[in-house]
Amino acid sequence: MSSENSSADDVRQVWDVVVVGAGPAGASAAYAAAVAGRRVLLLEKAELPRYKTCGGGIIGPSRDALPPGFELPLRDRVHAVTFSHNGRFARTRRSRQMLFGLINRPEFDQQLVEHAQKAGAELRTGVTVQRVEQHGSAVPDRRTVAVVLQGGETVLARAVVGADGSASRIGAHVGVKLDQVDLGLEAEIPVPETVAEDWKGRVLIDWGPMPGSYGWVFPKGDTLTVGVISARGEGAATKRYLEDFIGRLGLAGFEPSISSGHLTRCRADDSPLSRGRVLVCGDAAGLLEPWTREGISFALRSGRLAGEWAVRIAEAHDAVDTRRQALNYAFAVKAGLGVEMAVGKRLLAAFERRPGVFHAALTGFRPAWKAFMDITRGATSLGELVRNRPIAQRALTLLDRRPAPGESGA
């Protein structure tokens, strides 16, 4: 276990905010609380930097949520997207402006943590949180939360932010409920310079063979990140899809440096975001876009909100004020990210029925391609798109109603 800027004399101190998990959500929460001048402890079970299964796409909303002065460690800048439908009907759309950037998560996450530390947060790595307690002998008063670590050590805080991933122990404490669970499989494939050059500045998105599935190729210098995602319960079919996908791309002869899998979990509409003095954000709260399963921007934005409202909860002197601040946090999340998730759920439902319609629209209908560009650049969001553009409203309503082939439509 490693520790920075800490000493044995501080073991029983009460932190203003303890953040569990040092991914994008946790680092953003720690930064937001620390920059407000609070005493912040950031706990991470792994040693940093560490690998994370993730495509690594940084769209406009992610970029806009980064701390001031943050320099993105971009491995590539995307100006072109090739769309295909289960390996067929491929078409490449291009943009003069950068659509989004590509990063490696170990570098990106480490840099976010360093910004939190510069703002004043303290980092402890190699520590596993067993549970949190808001009542009982470990809790000295009603304004304090006990964070119990593996090995028995207890850390005390006025507020706790759970950002410990999709299998979150803090999420279990809060009672997070899930509406959608998907399986992502990914391979990091080193390729020769000639192959890398062919992919430079271009990504591939393939609408897959199972309902709601898709695959991607994201170039990062001399390595291609190749992955697929589909509903949990389709494990064997998802594995076959990845193998077939890699084979169709002509990459089967290259040995992956890393092969990994990860479950993404999307919250139910009525899932709580807090319990007492404990908030959850990012994957721990089930916050991600349901159709694309994009989670980095949701992690950064919800993490920042969680850090800001954790400061207010730390200052609360009674249960009523604590509850009021927690409800304000939930409202802030639902008013922004919740609206985007609601649109994403509608898109996923339509995409599961009619992936060909999505492919045809993105490859042959300019307004659809423009909407894709605007969203990836951060000029608009899914929620704003549907709210402010009548053509988008009509298209989504039509997709809601349109039956898949073989359905009665009654």
C-alpha positions as CSV (number, residue, x, y, z in Angstrom):
1,M,0.0,0.0,0.0
2,S,1.3,3.5,-0.9
3,S,0.4,6.8,0.6
4,E,1.2,10.4,-0.3
5,N,1.2,13.4,2.0
6,S,0.0,11.4,5.0
7,S,1.3,10.4,8.4
8,A,0.4,8.1,11.2
9,D,-0.7,11.1,13.3
10,D,-3.6,11.6,10.9
11,V,-5.2,8.2,11.3
12,R,-8.2,9.3,13.3
13,Q,-8.8,12.7,11.6
14,V,-12.2,13.4,10.1
15,W,-12.0,14.3,6.5
16,D,-14.4,16.6,4.9
17,V,-14.9,14.4,1.9
18,V,-13.6,10.8,1.2
19,V,-13.9,9.7,-2.4
20,V,-13.8,5.9,-3.1
21,G,-12.3,5.1,-6.6
22,A,-9.8,7.1,-8.6
23,G,-11.2,6.7,-12.1
24,P,-12.6,9.8,-14.0
25,A,-15.6,10.1,-11.7
26,G,-13.7,9.8,-8.5
27,A,-10.8,12.1,-9.6
28,S,-13.3,14.7,-10.8
29,A,-15.2,14.5,-7.5
30,A,-11.9,14.8,-5.5
31,Y,-10.8,17.8,-7.6
32,A,-14.1,19.6,-7.2
33,A,-14.1,19.2,-3.4
34,A,-10.4,20.0,-3.1
35,V,-10.6,23.1,-5.2
36,A,-13.3,24.3,-2.9
37,G,-10.8,24.2,-0.1
38,R,-11.9,21.1,1.7
39,R,-9.8,18.3,3.2
40,V,-10.2,15.4,0.7
41,L,-9.0,11.8,0.7
42,L,-9.1,9.8,-2.5
43,L,-9.0,6.0,-2.1
44,E,-8.0,3.6,-4.9
45,K,-7.7,-0.2,-4.6
46,A,-5.2,-0.5,-7.5
47,E,-1.8,1.0,-7.9
48,L,-1.8,3.8,-10.5
49,P,-1.6,3.9,-13.4
50,R,-3.8,0.8,-14.1
51,Y,-5.5,-0.6,-17.2
52,K,-9.2,-0.2,-17.7
53,T,-11.4,-1.8,-20.4
54,C,-12.5,1.2,-22.4
55,G,-12.5,2.5,-26.0
56,G,-11.0,5.7,-24.8
57,G,-13.1,8.1,-26.9
58,I,-13.1,11.7,-25.6
59,I,-16.1,13.5,-27.0
60,G,-17.0,17.2,-26.6
61,P,-18.9,16.9,-23.2
62,S,-15.9,15.0,-21.7
63,R,-13.4,17.7,-22.9
64,D,-15.6,20.5,-21.5
65,A,-15.8,18.8,-18.1
66,L,-12.1,18.6,-17.6
67,P,-10.3,20.7,-15.0
68,P,-8.8,24.0,-16.2
69,G,-5.4,23.6,-17.7
70,F,-5.9,19.9,-18.4
71,E,-3.8,18.8,-21.4
72,L,-5.5,15.7,-23.0
73,P,-2.9,12.9,-23.7
74,L,-4.4,12.3,-27.2
75,R,-3.2,9.2,-29.1
76,D,-5.1,10.2,-32.2
77,R,-7.6,12.8,-33.5
78,V,-10.6,11.5,-35.3
79,H,-11.7,13.2,-38.5
80,A,-13.4,10.2,-40.2
81,V,-15.9,7.5,-39.2
82,T,-16.5,4.3,-41.2
83,F,-19.9,2.8,-40.5
84,S,-20.8,-0.8,-41.4
85,H,-23.7,-3.1,-40.7
86,N,-22.4,-6.4,-39.5
87,G,-19.4,-6.1,-41.8
88,R,-21.4,-5.0,-44.9
89,F,-22.5,-1.7,-46.5
90,A,-19.4,0.1,-45.3
91,R,-19.3,3.9,-45.9
92,T,-16.9,6.5,-44.5
93,R,-18.0,9.9,-43.5
94,R,-15.4,12.7,-43.0
95,S,-15.2,16.0,-41.2
96,R,-12.8,18.9,-41.6
97,Q,-12.9,19.5,-37.9
98,M,-11.9,17.0,-35.3
99,L,-14.8,14.9,-34.2
100,F,-13.3,13.5,-31.0
101,G,-10.0,12.4,-29.5
102,L,-8.7,9.0,-28.4
103,I,-6.8,8.4,-25.2
104,N,-5.3,5.5,-23.3
105,R,-7.1,5.2,-20.0
106,P,-4.0,4.6,-17.7
107,E,-2.5,7.9,-18.8
108,F,-5.8,9.8,-18.8
109,D,-6.8,8.6,-15.4
110,Q,-3.4,9.2,-13.9
111,Q,-3.4,12.8,-15.1
112,L,-6.9,13.4,-13.7
113,V,-5.7,12.1,-10.3
114,E,-2.6,14.4,-10.4
115,H,-4.9,17.4,-11.0
116,A,-6.9,16.4,-7.9
117,Q,-3.7,16.2,-5.9
118,K,-2.5,19.6,-7.1
119,A,-5.8,21.0,-5.9
120,G,-5.1,19.6,-2.5
121,A,-6.6,16.1,-2.4
122,E,-4.6,13.3,-0.7
123,L,-4.3,10.0,-2.5
124,R,-4.0,6.5,-1.0
125,T,-3.6,3.6,-3.4
126,G,-3.7,-0.2,-2.7
127,V,-6.5,0.1,-0.3
128,T,-9.8,-1.8,-0.6
129,V,-13.0,-0.4,0.9
130,Q,-15.1,-3.1,2.6
131,R,-18.1,-1.1,3.5
132,V,-19.4,2.3,4.8
133,E,-21.3,2.7,8.0
134,Q,-23.5,5.7,9.0
135,H,-24.6,4.2,12.3
136,G,-23.0,2.0,15.0
137,S,-20.0,2.0,17.2
138,A,-17.6,3.0,14.4
139,V,-19.4,6.3,13.9
140,P,-18.7,8.9,16.5
141,D,-21.6,11.2,15.7
142,R,-24.5,11.8,13.2
143,R,-22.4,14.1,11.1
144,T,-19.8,11.4,10.4
145,V,-19.5,8.4,8.0
146,A,-17.1,5.5,8.7
147,V,-15.3,4.0,5.7
148,V,-14.1,0.6,6.7
149,L,-11.0,-0.7,4.9
150,Q,-9.8,-4.2,4.3
151,G,-7.7,-5.1,7.4
152,G,-9.9,-3.2,9.8
153,E,-8.7,0.4,9.5
154,T,-11.6,3.0,9.6
155,V,-11.5,6.3,7.9
156,L,-13.9,9.0,9.0
157,A,-15.6,11.6,6.8
158,R,-18.3,14.2,6.8
159,A,-19.3,13.1,3.3
160,V,-18.5,10.1,1.1
161,V,-18.5,9.9,-2.7
162,G,-18.7,6.4,-4.2
163,A,-17.0,6.2,-7.6
164,D,-15.8,2.7,-7.3
165,G,-17.0,1.3,-10.6
166,S,-19.9,-0.7,-11.9
167,A,-19.5,-3.4,-9.2
168,S,-19.6,-0.7,-6.6
169,R,-19.7,-1.5,-2.9
170,I,-20.7,2.1,-2.2
171,G,-23.5,1.7,-4.8
172,A,-24.7,-1.4,-2.9
173,H,-24.8,0.6,0.3
174,V,-26.9,3.4,-1.4
175,G,-29.2,0.8,-3.1
176,V,-28.4,1.5,-6.7
177,K,-30.9,-0.3,-9.0
178,L,-30.0,-1.4,-12.5
179,D,-32.1,-1.3,-15.7
180,Q,-29.6,-2.5,-18.2
181,V,-26.4,-4.7,-18.0
182,D,-24.1,-5.2,-21.0
183,L,-20.9,-7.1,-21.7
184,G,-18.0,-5.4,-23.4
185,L,-15.1,-7.3,-24.8
186,E,-11.9,-5.6,-26.0
187,A,-8.5,-6.4,-27.4
188,E,-5.5,-4.0,-27.6
189,I,-3.8,-5.1,-30.8
190,P,-0.3,-3.8,-31.7
191,V,0.0,-3.5,-35.5
192,P,2.8,-2.7,-38.0
193,E,3.4,0.9,-39.0
194,T,1.7,0.4,-42.4
195,V,-1.5,-0.9,-40.8
196,A,-1.5,1.9,-38.2
197,E,-1.1,4.5,-40.9
198,D,-4.2,3.2,-42.7
199,W,-6.3,3.7,-39.6
200,K,-4.8,7.1,-38.5
201,G,-7.5,9.6,-37.9
202,R,-10.3,7.2,-38.7
203,V,-12.5,4.9,-36.5
204,L,-14.8,2.1,-37.5
205,I,-18.3,1.6,-35.9
206,D,-20.0,-1.7,-36.9
207,W,-23.6,-2.4,-36.0
208,G,-23.5,-5.9,-34.8
209,P,-25.5,-9.2,-35.3
210,M,-27.3,-9.2,-31.9
211,P,-30.0,-6.7,-31.0
212,G,-28.3,-3.5,-29.5
213,S,-24.8,-4.7,-30.3
214,Y,-22.0,-2.9,-32.0
215,G,-18.2,-3.1,-32.5
216,W,-15.5,-0.5,-32.8
217,V,-11.9,0.1,-33.9
218,F,-10.1,3.0,-32.3
219,P,-6.6,3.7,-33.5
220,K,-4.0,4.8,-30.9
221,G,-0.6,5.1,-32.6
222,D,0.9,1.7,-33.1
223,T,-2.1,-0.1,-31.4
224,L,-5.7,-0.6,-32.4
225,T,-8.3,-0.9,-29.7
226,V,-10.9,-3.3,-31.0
227,G,-14.0,-4.1,-29.1
228,V,-17.7,-5.2,-29.1
229,I,-20.6,-4.8,-26.7
230,S,-23.9,-6.5,-26.4
231,A,-26.5,-7.4,-23.7
232,R,-25.3,-9.6,-20.8
233,G,-26.4,-13.1,-21.3
234,E,-25.1,-13.2,-24.8
235,G,-21.6,-14.0,-23.7
236,A,-20.8,-16.8,-26.2
237,A,-22.3,-14.8,-29.1
238,T,-20.5,-11.7,-28.0
239,K,-17.2,-13.6,-28.0
240,R,-17.9,-15.0,-31.5
241,Y,-18.8,-11.5,-32.7
242,L,-15.4,-10.2,-31.5
243,E,-13.5,-13.1,-33.1
244,D,-15.4,-12.7,-36.4
245,F,-15.0,-8.9,-36.3
246,I,-11.2,-9.1,-35.8
247,G,-11.0,-11.7,-38.6
248,R,-13.0,-9.6,-41.0
249,L,-10.6,-6.7,-40.3
250,G,-7.6,-8.8,-41.3
251,L,-6.2,-8.5,-37.8
252,A,-6.4,-12.1,-36.7
253,G,-2.7,-12.6,-37.3
254,F,-1.7,-10.0,-34.8
255,E,-1.4,-11.0,-31.1
256,P,-3.3,-8.8,-28.7
257,S,-1.2,-7.3,-25.9
258,I,-4.3,-7.2,-23.7
259,S,-7.6,-9.0,-23.9
260,S,-10.3,-7.9,-21.4
261,G,-13.9,-7.8,-20.6
262,H,-16.1,-5.5,-18.6
263,L,-19.8,-5.2,-17.6
264,T,-21.5,-1.9,-18.0
265,R,-24.5,-1.2,-15.8
266,C,-27.1,1.4,-16.5
267,R,-29.3,2.7,-13.6
268,A,-33.1,2.4,-13.4
269,D,-35.0,5.6,-13.5
270,D,-36.0,5.4,-9.8
271,S,-32.5,4.3,-8.6
272,P,-31.2,6.4,-5.7
273,L,-28.1,8.6,-6.0
274,S,-27.6,9.0,-2.3
275,R,-28.1,7.6,1.2
276,G,-27.6,9.9,4.1
277,R,-24.1,11.5,3.7
278,V,-23.1,9.1,0.9
279,L,-23.4,10.0,-2.8
280,V,-22.6,7.9,-5.9
281,C,-21.5,9.0,-9.3
282,G,-20.2,7.6,-12.6
283,D,-20.4,3.8,-13.1
284,A,-21.1,3.3,-9.4
285,A,-24.4,5.1,-9.9
286,G,-25.1,3.4,-13.2
287,L,-24.7,6.7,-15.1
288,L,-23.9,6.2,-18.8
289,E,-25.5,6.7,-22.2
290,P,-27.6,3.6,-22.8
291,W,-27.3,3.3,-26.6
292,T,-23.6,3.9,-27.1
293,R,-22.7,3.0,-23.5
294,E,-20.4,6.0,-23.5
295,G,-19.4,6.6,-19.9
296,I,-16.4,8.9,-19.7
297,S,-18.4,12.1,-20.1
298,F,-21.0,10.9,-17.6
299,A,-18.3,10.0,-15.1
300,L,-16.6,13.4,-15.4
301,R,-19.8,15.4,-15.2
302,S,-21.4,13.4,-12.4
303,G,-18.1,13.3,-10.5
304,R,-17.8,17.1,-10.6
305,L,-21.4,17.5,-9.4
306,A,-20.9,14.9,-6.6
307,G,-17.8,16.7,-5.4
308,E,-19.6,20.0,-5.3
309,W,-22.6,18.7,-3.5
310,A,-20.4,16.5,-1.1
311,V,-18.9,19.8,0.1
312,R,-22.4,21.1,1.0
313,I,-23.3,17.8,2.7
314,A,-20.0,18.0,4.7
315,E,-21.2,21.4,5.9
316,A,-24.7,20.2,6.8
317,H,-25.3,20.2,10.6
318,D,-28.5,18.0,10.7
319,A,-30.3,15.3,8.8
320,V,-32.8,17.7,7.2
321,D,-30.1,19.8,5.6
322,T,-28.2,16.7,4.6
323,R,-31.2,15.4,2.9
324,R,-31.9,18.7,1.1
325,Q,-28.4,18.8,-0.3
326,A,-28.6,15.2,-1.4
327,L,-31.8,15.8,-3.2
328,N,-30.3,18.9,-4.9
329,Y,-27.5,16.7,-6.2
330,A,-30.0,14.1,-7.5
331,F,-31.9,16.9,-9.2
332,A,-28.8,18.3,-10.8
333,V,-27.9,14.9,-12.2
334,K,-31.4,14.1,-13.5
335,A,-31.9,17.5,-15.1
336,G,-28.8,17.1,-17.3
337,L,-27.5,13.5,-17.5
338,G,-30.9,12.0,-16.8
339,V,-32.5,13.7,-19.8
340,E,-29.7,12.4,-22.0
341,M,-30.1,8.9,-20.6
342,A,-33.9,9.0,-21.3
343,V,-33.2,9.8,-25.0
344,G,-30.5,7.2,-25.1
345,K,-32.9,4.5,-23.9
346,R,-35.4,5.4,-26.6
347,L,-32.6,5.3,-29.2
348,L,-31.4,1.9,-27.9
349,A,-34.9,0.4,-28.1
350,A,-35.3,1.7,-31.7
351,F,-31.8,0.5,-32.6
352,E,-32.4,-3.0,-31.2
353,R,-35.4,-3.3,-33.6
354,R,-34.1,-1.4,-36.7
355,P,-30.2,-1.1,-36.8
356,G,-30.4,-0.8,-40.6
357,V,-32.4,2.4,-40.3
358,F,-29.7,3.9,-38.1
359,H,-27.0,2.8,-40.6
360,A,-28.9,4.2,-43.5
361,A,-29.5,7.5,-41.7
362,L,-25.9,8.1,-40.6
363,T,-24.4,7.1,-44.0
364,G,-27.0,8.7,-46.3
365,F,-29.0,11.4,-44.5
366,R,-27.0,14.6,-44.0
367,P,-29.0,15.9,-40.9
368,A,-28.3,12.6,-39.1
369,W,-24.6,12.8,-39.8
370,K,-24.6,16.5,-38.8
371,A,-26.3,15.6,-35.5
372,F,-23.6,12.9,-34.9
373,M,-20.9,15.5,-35.5
374,D,-22.5,18.1,-33.3
375,I,-22.8,15.6,-30.4
376,T,-19.3,14.2,-30.6
377,R,-17.8,17.8,-30.8
378,G,-19.9,18.9,-27.8
379,A,-22.0,21.5,-29.8
380,T,-25.1,19.9,-28.5
381,S,-26.3,16.9,-26.5
382,L,-28.9,14.2,-27.1
383,G,-31.3,16.0,-24.8
384,E,-30.8,19.4,-26.4
385,L,-31.0,17.8,-29.9
386,V,-34.4,16.3,-29.3
387,R,-35.7,19.4,-27.4
388,N,-34.5,22.1,-29.8
389,R,-34.7,20.4,-33.3
390,P,-38.2,19.5,-34.5
391,I,-36.8,17.1,-37.1
392,A,-35.0,15.2,-34.4
393,Q,-38.2,15.1,-32.3
394,R,-40.2,13.8,-35.3
395,A,-37.6,11.2,-36.2
396,L,-37.4,9.8,-32.6
397,T,-41.2,9.7,-32.3
398,L,-41.3,7.8,-35.6
399,L,-38.6,5.3,-34.5
400,D,-40.6,4.8,-31.2
401,R,-43.6,3.7,-33.2
402,R,-42.0,1.9,-36.1
403,P,-42.1,-1.9,-35.7
404,A,-39.3,-4.2,-36.6
405,P,-39.6,-6.6,-39.6
406,G,-42.0,-9.3,-38.7
407,E,-43.8,-7.3,-36.0
408,S,-47.5,-6.6,-36.5
409,G,-47.4,-2.9,-35.6
410,A,-50.7,-3.3,-33.9
